[in-house]
Amino acid sequence: MAAMGEGIDPPYGALSELVSEVRRKEADVFGAGSRIRSWRI
């Protein structure tokens, strides 16, 4: 997103939680992308 000039502002702990979900295969790339897009500033 930085390459597109957009920033993100995830809630406290949300990024590490997302990484954990991806590692446990509870979230796929589409779900992760959607969540990250929802944190756009």
PDB file of N, H, CA, C and O in Angstrom:
ATOM      1  N   MET A   1       0.829  -1.175   0.000  1.00  0.00           N
ATOM      2  CA  MET A   1       0.000   0.000   0.000  1.00  0.00           C
ATOM      3  C   MET A   1       0.880   1.248   0.000  1.00  0.00           C
ATOM      4  O   MET A   1       0.490   2.285  -0.536  1.00  0.00           O
ATOM      5  N   ALA A   2       2.046   1.150   0.590  1.00  0.00           N
ATOM      6  H   ALA A   2       2.363   0.308   1.025  1.00  0.00           H
ATOM      7  CA  ALA A   2       2.957   2.290   0.601  1.00  0.00           C
ATOM      8  C   ALA A   2       3.365   2.659  -0.822  1.00  0.00           C
ATOM      9  O   ALA A   2       3.551   3.836  -1.130  1.00  0.00           O
ATOM     10  N   ALA A   3       3.503   1.664  -1.682  1.00  0.00           N
ATOM     11  H   ALA A   3       3.352   0.708  -1.432  1.00  0.00           H
ATOM     12  CA  ALA A   3       3.871   1.932  -3.070  1.00  0.00           C
ATOM     13  C   ALA A   3       2.795   2.743  -3.787  1.00  0.00           C
ATOM     14  O   ALA A   3       3.087   3.460  -4.744  1.00  0.00           O
ATOM     15  N   MET A   4       1.560   2.630  -3.326  1.00  0.00           N
ATOM     16  H   MET A   4       1.323   2.048  -2.548  1.00  0.00           H
ATOM     17  CA  MET A   4       0.455   3.379  -3.917  1.00  0.00           C
ATOM     18  C   MET A   4       0.209   4.706  -3.191  1.00  0.00           C
ATOM     19  O   MET A   4      -0.719   5.442  -3.527  1.00  0.00           O
ATOM     20  N   GLY A   5       1.056   5.007  -2.184  1.00  0.00           N
ATOM     21  H   GLY A   5       1.810   4.409  -1.911  1.00  0.00           H
ATOM     22  CA  GLY A   5       0.911   6.267  -1.469  1.00  0.00           C
ATOM     23  C   GLY A   5      -0.175   6.237  -0.413  1.00  0.00           C
ATOM     24  O   GLY A   5      -0.635   7.291   0.028  1.00  0.00           O
ATOM     25  N   GLU A   6      -0.594   5.055   0.001  1.00  0.00           N
ATOM     26  H   GLU A   6      -0.221   4.199  -0.357  1.00  0.00           H
ATOM     27  CA  GLU A   6      -1.632   4.921   1.018  1.00  0.00           C
ATOM     28  C   GLU A   6      -1.028   4.367   2.293  1.00  0.00           C
ATOM     29  O   GLU A   6      -0.142   3.513   2.247  1.00  0.00           O
ATOM     30  N   GLY A   7      -1.498   4.846   3.422  1.00  0.00           N
ATOM     31  H   GLY A   7      -2.218   5.540   3.460  1.00  0.00           H
ATOM     32  CA  GLY A   7      -1.041   4.338   4.698  1.00  0.00           C
ATOM     33  C   GLY A   7      -2.115   3.493   5.339  1.00  0.00           C
ATOM     34  O   GLY A   7      -3.272   3.504   4.918  1.00  0.00           O
ATOM     35  N   ILE A   8      -1.718   2.756   6.368  1.00  0.00           N
ATOM     36  H   ILE A   8      -0.779   2.747   6.710  1.00  0.00           H
ATOM     37  CA  ILE A   8      -2.692   1.977   7.122  1.00  0.00           C
ATOM     38  C   ILE A   8      -2.559   2.333   8.598  1.00  0.00           C
ATOM     39  O   ILE A   8      -1.497   2.758   9.053  1.00  0.00           O
ATOM     40  N   ASP A   9      -3.628   2.157   9.325  1.00  0.00           N
ATOM     41  H   ASP A   9      -4.490   1.812   8.955  1.00  0.00           H
ATOM     42  CA  ASP A   9      -3.653   2.406  10.755  1.00  0.00           C
ATOM     43  C   ASP A   9      -4.427   1.270  11.420  1.00  0.00           C
ATOM     44  O   ASP A   9      -5.595   1.430  11.773  1.00  0.00           O
ATOM     45  N   PRO A  10      -3.756   0.104  11.590  1.00  0.00           N
ATOM     46  CA  PRO A  10      -4.460  -1.030  12.199  1.00  0.00           C
ATOM     47  C   PRO A  10      -4.697  -0.792  13.682  1.00  0.00           C
ATOM     48  O   PRO A  10      -3.881  -0.142  14.335  1.00  0.00           O
ATOM     49  N   PRO A  11      -5.786  -1.299  14.224  1.00  0.00           N
ATOM     50  CA  PRO A  11      -6.011  -1.219  15.665  1.00  0.00           C
ATOM     51  C   PRO A  11      -4.896  -1.937  16.411  1.00  0.00           C
ATOM     52  O   PRO A  11      -4.237  -2.813  15.852  1.00  0.00           O
ATOM     53  N   TYR A  12      -4.684  -1.575  17.659  1.00  0.00           N
ATOM     54  H   TYR A  12      -5.219  -0.863  18.114  1.00  0.00           H
ATOM     55  CA  TYR A  12      -3.621  -2.162  18.458  1.00  0.00           C
ATOM     56  C   TYR A  12      -3.753  -3.691  18.487  1.00  0.00           C
ATOM     57  O   TYR A  12      -4.800  -4.223  18.855  1.00  0.00           O
ATOM     58  N   GLY A  13      -2.693  -4.382  18.099  1.00  0.00           N
ATOM     59  H   GLY A  13      -1.842  -3.951  17.799  1.00  0.00           H
ATOM     60  CA  GLY A  13      -2.654  -5.839  18.132  1.00  0.00           C
ATOM     61  C   GLY A  13      -3.264  -6.529  16.933  1.00  0.00           C
ATOM     62  O   GLY A  13      -3.153  -7.748  16.805  1.00  0.00           O
ATOM     63  N   ALA A  14      -3.908  -5.781  16.049  1.00  0.00           N
ATOM     64  H   ALA A  14      -3.999  -4.791  16.153  1.00  0.00           H
ATOM     65  CA  ALA A  14      -4.604  -6.403  14.921  1.00  0.00           C
ATOM     66  C   ALA A  14      -3.648  -7.011  13.906  1.00  0.00           C
ATOM     67  O   ALA A  14      -3.946  -8.054  13.324  1.00  0.00           O
ATOM     68  N   LEU A  15      -2.514  -6.380  13.688  1.00  0.00           N
ATOM     69  H   LEU A  15      -2.271  -5.533  14.160  1.00  0.00           H
ATOM     70  CA  LEU A  15      -1.575  -6.897  12.694  1.00  0.00           C
ATOM     71  C   LEU A  15      -0.970  -8.216  13.153  1.00  0.00           C
ATOM     72  O   LEU A  15      -0.870  -9.156  12.364  1.00  0.00           O
ATOM     73  N   SER A  16      -0.567  -8.299  14.406  1.00  0.00           N
ATOM     74  H   SER A  16      -0.647  -7.535  15.047  1.00  0.00           H
ATOM     75  CA  SER A  16      -0.003  -9.560  14.900  1.00  0.00           C
ATOM     76  C   SER A  16      -1.067 -10.655  14.940  1.00  0.00           C
ATOM     77  O   SER A  16      -0.763 -11.827  14.716  1.00  0.00           O
ATOM     78  N   GLU A  17      -2.305 -10.278  15.225  1.00  0.00           N
ATOM     79  H   GLU A  17      -2.552  -9.326  15.407  1.00  0.00           H
ATOM     80  CA  GLU A  17      -3.394 -11.254  15.206  1.00  0.00           C
ATOM     81  C   GLU A  17      -3.633 -11.777  13.796  1.00  0.00           C
ATOM     82  O   GLU A  17      -3.875 -12.968  13.602  1.00  0.00           O
ATOM     83  N   LEU A  18      -3.564 -10.888  12.820  1.00  0.00           N
ATOM     84  H   LEU A  18      -3.368  -9.920  12.977  1.00  0.00           H
ATOM     85  CA  LEU A  18      -3.736 -11.303  11.430  1.00  0.00           C
ATOM     86  C   LEU A  18      -2.625 -12.265  11.012  1.00  0.00           C
ATOM     87  O   LEU A  18      -2.894 -13.272  10.359  1.00  0.00           O
ATOM     88  N   VAL A  19      -1.391 -11.965  11.380  1.00  0.00           N
ATOM     89  H   VAL A  19      -1.172 -11.147  11.911  1.00  0.00           H
ATOM     90  CA  VAL A  19      -0.267 -12.847  11.051  1.00  0.00           C
ATOM     91  C   VAL A  19      -0.471 -14.226  11.677  1.00  0.00           C
ATOM     92  O   VAL A  19      -0.218 -15.245  11.034  1.00  0.00           O
ATOM     93  N   SER A  20      -0.923 -14.260  12.920  1.00  0.00           N
ATOM     94  H   SER A  20      -1.128 -13.432  13.443  1.00  0.00           H
ATOM     95  CA  SER A  20      -1.174 -15.538  13.592  1.00  0.00           C
ATOM     96  C   SER A  20      -2.260 -16.331  12.880  1.00  0.00           C
ATOM     97  O   SER A  20      -2.140 -17.545  12.721  1.00  0.00           O
ATOM     98  N   GLU A  21      -3.317 -15.653  12.452  1.00  0.00           N
ATOM     99  H   GLU A  21      -3.415 -14.666  12.582  1.00  0.00           H
ATOM    100  CA  GLU A  21      -4.403 -16.332  11.740  1.00  0.00           C
ATOM    101  C   GLU A  21      -3.923 -16.902  10.406  1.00  0.00           C
ATOM    102  O   GLU A  21      -4.324 -18.000  10.020  1.00  0.00           O
ATOM    103  N   VAL A  22      -3.071 -16.166   9.708  1.00  0.00           N
ATOM    104  H   VAL A  22      -2.745 -15.274  10.022  1.00  0.00           H
ATOM    105  CA  VAL A  22      -2.545 -16.650   8.434  1.00  0.00           C
ATOM    106  C   VAL A  22      -1.662 -17.873   8.672  1.00  0.00           C
ATOM    107  O   VAL A  22      -1.738 -18.854   7.932  1.00  0.00           O
ATOM    108  N   ARG A  23      -0.830 -17.809   9.698  1.00  0.00           N
ATOM    109  H   ARG A  23      -0.768 -17.012  10.298  1.00  0.00           H
ATOM    110  CA  ARG A  23       0.047 -18.950  10.005  1.00  0.00           C
ATOM    111  C   ARG A  23      -0.746 -20.195  10.379  1.00  0.00           C
ATOM    112  O   ARG A  23      -0.355 -21.309  10.033  1.00  0.00           O
ATOM    113  N   ARG A  24      -1.864 -20.009  11.087  1.00  0.00           N
ATOM    114  H   ARG A  24      -2.182 -19.103  11.369  1.00  0.00           H
ATOM    115  CA  ARG A  24      -2.710 -21.146  11.473  1.00  0.00           C
ATOM    116  C   ARG A  24      -3.650 -21.556  10.342  1.00  0.00           C
ATOM    117  O   ARG A  24      -4.439 -22.490  10.489  1.00  0.00           O
ATOM    118  N   LYS A  25      -3.559 -20.852   9.213  1.00  0.00           N
ATOM    119  H   LYS A  25      -2.918 -20.094   9.094  1.00  0.00           H
ATOM    120  CA  LYS A  25      -4.402 -21.098   8.032  1.00  0.00           C
ATOM    121  C   LYS A  25      -5.880 -20.856   8.311  1.00  0.00           C
ATOM    122  O   LYS A  25      -6.748 -21.508   7.731  1.00  0.00           O
ATOM    123  N   GLU A  26      -6.155 -19.907   9.208  1.00  0.00           N
ATOM    124  H   GLU A  26      -5.450 -19.377   9.679  1.00  0.00           H
ATOM    125  CA  GLU A  26      -7.530 -19.504   9.480  1.00  0.00           C
ATOM    126  C   GLU A  26      -7.946 -18.332   8.595  1.00  0.00           C
ATOM    127  O   GLU A  26      -9.131 -18.024   8.474  1.00  0.00           O
ATOM    128  N   ALA A  27      -6.962 -17.686   7.982  1.00  0.00           N
ATOM    129  H   ALA A  27      -5.999 -17.937   8.081  1.00  0.00           H
ATOM    130  CA  ALA A  27      -7.234 -16.576   7.069  1.00  0.00           C
ATOM    131  C   ALA A  27      -6.449 -16.824   5.786  1.00  0.00           C
ATOM    132  O   ALA A  27      -5.287 -17.229   5.825  1.00  0.00           O
ATOM    133  N   ASP A  28      -7.094 -16.579   4.656  1.00  0.00           N
ATOM    134  H   ASP A  28      -8.037 -16.250   4.625  1.00  0.00           H
ATOM    135  CA  ASP A  28      -6.400 -16.736   3.382  1.00  0.00           C
ATOM    136  C   ASP A  28      -5.949 -15.366   2.883  1.00  0.00           C
ATOM    137  O   ASP A  28      -6.188 -14.351   3.537  1.00  0.00           O
ATOM    138  N   VAL A  29      -5.303 -15.343   1.733  1.00  0.00           N
ATOM    139  H   VAL A  29      -5.109 -16.168   1.202  1.00  0.00           H
ATOM    140  CA  VAL A  29      -4.753 -14.100   1.208  1.00  0.00           C
ATOM    141  C   VAL A  29      -5.857 -13.088   0.890  1.00  0.00           C
ATOM    142  O   VAL A  29      -5.646 -11.885   1.041  1.00  0.00           O
ATOM    143  N   PHE A  30      -7.011 -13.549   0.459  1.00  0.00           N
ATOM    144  H   PHE A  30      -7.183 -14.526   0.336  1.00  0.00           H
ATOM    145  CA  PHE A  30      -8.099 -12.630   0.134  1.00  0.00           C
ATOM    146  C   PHE A  30      -8.675 -12.002   1.399  1.00  0.00           C
ATOM    147  O   PHE A  30      -8.970 -10.807   1.422  1.00  0.00           O
ATOM    148  N   GLY A  31      -8.835 -12.794   2.442  1.00  0.00           N
ATOM    149  H   GLY A  31      -8.596 -13.765   2.424  1.00  0.00           H
ATOM    150  CA  GLY A  31      -9.321 -12.276   3.707  1.00  0.00           C
ATOM    151  C   GLY A  31      -8.336 -11.311   4.345  1.00  0.00           C
ATOM    152  O   GLY A  31      -8.726 -10.284   4.900  1.00  0.00           O
ATOM    153  N   ALA A  32      -7.046 -11.654   4.260  1.00  0.00           N
ATOM    154  H   ALA A  32      -6.729 -12.489   3.809  1.00  0.00           H
ATOM    155  CA  ALA A  32      -6.018 -10.776   4.813  1.00  0.00           C
ATOM    156  C   ALA A  32      -5.991  -9.449   4.058  1.00  0.00           C
ATOM    157  O   ALA A  32      -5.902  -8.384   4.669  1.00  0.00           O
ATOM    158  N   GLY A  33      -6.068  -9.515   2.753  1.00  0.00           N
ATOM    159  H   GLY A  33      -6.140 -10.380   2.257  1.00  0.00           H
ATOM    160  CA  GLY A  33      -6.073  -8.293   1.944  1.00  0.00           C
ATOM    161  C   GLY A  33      -7.269  -7.416   2.249  1.00  0.00           C
ATOM    162  O   GLY A  33      -7.147  -6.194   2.332  1.00  0.00           O
ATOM    163  N   SER A  34      -8.409  -8.031   2.415  1.00  0.00           N
ATOM    164  H   SER A  34      -8.508  -9.024   2.347  1.00  0.00           H
ATOM    165  CA  SER A  34      -9.619  -7.277   2.741  1.00  0.00           C
ATOM    166  C   SER A  34      -9.483  -6.578   4.085  1.00  0.00           C
ATOM    167  O   SER A  34      -9.865  -5.418   4.236  1.00  0.00           O
ATOM    168  N   ARG A  35      -8.940  -7.291   5.054  1.00  0.00           N
ATOM    169  H   ARG A  35      -8.629  -8.234   4.932  1.00  0.00           H
ATOM    170  CA  ARG A  35      -8.776  -6.701   6.382  1.00  0.00           C
ATOM    171  C   ARG A  35      -7.777  -5.545   6.342  1.00  0.00           C
ATOM    172  O   ARG A  35      -8.008  -4.498   6.946  1.00  0.00           O
ATOM    173  N   ILE A  36      -6.666  -5.739   5.626  1.00  0.00           N
ATOM    174  H   ILE A  36      -6.479  -6.590   5.135  1.00  0.00           H
ATOM    175  CA  ILE A  36      -5.656  -4.681   5.536  1.00  0.00           C
ATOM    176  C   ILE A  36      -6.240  -3.447   4.822  1.00  0.00           C
ATOM    177  O   ILE A  36      -5.970  -2.315   5.223  1.00  0.00           O
ATOM    178  N   ARG A  37      -7.036  -3.666   3.771  1.00  0.00           N
ATOM    179  H   ARG A  37      -7.256  -4.586   3.445  1.00  0.00           H
ATOM    180  CA  ARG A  37      -7.654  -2.540   3.078  1.00  0.00           C
ATOM    181  C   ARG A  37      -8.610  -1.782   3.994  1.00  0.00           C
ATOM    182  O   ARG A  37      -8.787  -0.574   3.832  1.00  0.00           O
ATOM    183  N   SER A  38      -9.224  -2.463   4.944  1.00  0.00           N
ATOM    184  H   SER A  38      -9.080  -3.444   5.075  1.00  0.00           H
ATOM    185  CA  SER A  38     -10.160  -1.789   5.846  1.00  0.00           C
ATOM    186  C   SER A  38      -9.428  -0.874   6.835  1.00  0.00           C
ATOM    187  O   SER A  38     -10.062  -0.047   7.489  1.00  0.00           O
ATOM    188  N   TRP A  39      -8.101  -1.014   6.951  1.00  0.00           N
ATOM    189  H   TRP A  39      -7.586  -1.686   6.420  1.00  0.00           H
ATOM    190  CA  TRP A  39      -7.324  -0.163   7.843  1.00  0.00           C
ATOM    191  C   TRP A  39      -6.770   1.067   7.155  1.00  0.00           C
ATOM    192  O   TRP A  39      -6.009   1.817   7.768  1.00  0.00           O
ATOM    193  N   ARG A  40      -7.127   1.300   5.898  1.00  0.00           N
ATOM    194  H   ARG A  40      -7.745   0.691   5.400  1.00  0.00           H
ATOM    195  CA  ARG A  40      -6.598   2.449   5.152  1.00  0.00           C
ATOM    196  C   ARG A  40      -6.902   3.758   5.858  1.00  0.00           C
ATOM    197  O   ARG A  40      -7.940   3.926   6.499  1.00  0.00           O
ATOM    198  N   ILE A  41      -5.959   4.677   5.717  1.00  0.00           N
ATOM    199  H   ILE A  41      -5.116   4.541   5.197  1.00  0.00           H
ATOM    200  CA  ILE A  41      -6.161   6.021   6.270  1.00  0.00           C
ATOM    201  C   ILE A  41      -6.780   6.889   5.200  1.00  0.00           C
ATOM    202  O   ILE A  41      -7.042   8.068   5.437  1.00  0.00           O
TER     203      ILE A  41
END
